[in-house]
Amino acid sequence: MTDKPFSEYADRNAAPILEVLRDEFSAASSVIEIGSGTGQHAARFAAALTHLQWQTSDLPENHDGINAWVRSLGLDNLLPPLTLDVRIASLPGESYDAAFSANTAHIMSIGSVEKMFSLLGCTLKEGGVFCLYGPFRQAGEFNTQSNAGFHESLRSRDPAMGIRDLESLDQFGVANGMVRLRLYAMPANNHIAVWKKASA
C-alpha cells in the first residue's frame, strides 16, 4: 500500500484554513477541491466538516497519495480523486455548491488560472462559493518582502509561475459570474479569497 504523503506546511496551515471553511461552507453540501496535492487537506477537512461531500481532484501522478489518505480514513464523505487538468477539464454543470483550492494559482500559468475560474463558473451552483488559499498581490504590491522574494524564486524556476494580482483574479471571477465577497488574512503572509457565484 502506498504510504500517505505528508507535507509539514499543509499540516500547519490546515487548522486556520478549516476555521474559515467552517463559516464559508456551512450551508454547502458538496465541494470540489482543485489540486488536492498530498490529500492531507481533503482528509482533515472532510473529517471535520461531516455535512460536506468532499470531491478530491488532481493530475494522475498525485492520485496514489490522495487515495492512500482516502482509504486510511474510510470516510463516506471523502471521495477518490477525479483526474483534472484545469487547462482541458470539463465538469458537469451546477454540480457543486462549493469549491476549494490551496497554493495552486501561483504555480499555474495565468492562462490556467483563468481556465480554473471558467471551469468553476460552470460547475458551481447559483450561490456557490469558491475559497482560494495562497499568497496574492494587491494593486501590484506584495504584502511582505518575503513574498516578493518568493515570487522571484518562482519566476526563476518557470516564468509562467508567480504570485497573482487579486484584481486579475477578480476580473476572471466577474467574467464567469462570480463576485469576491471576502478576503481573510492568514498565517505566513497568505490569504483566503472568497468568491460567490451570483444569481443568473
Buried (B, 14 or more C-beta within 10 A) or exposed (E): EEEBBEBEEBEEBBEBBBBBBEEBBEEBEBBBBBBBBBBBBBBBBBBBBEEBBBBBBBBEEBBBBBBBBBEEBEBEBBBEBBEBEBEEBEBEEEBBBBBBBBBBBBBBBBEBBBBBBBBBBBBBBEEBBBBBBBBBBEEEEBBEEEBBEBBEEBEEEEEEBBBBBBEBBBEBBBEBBBEBEBEBEBEEBBBBBBBBBEEE
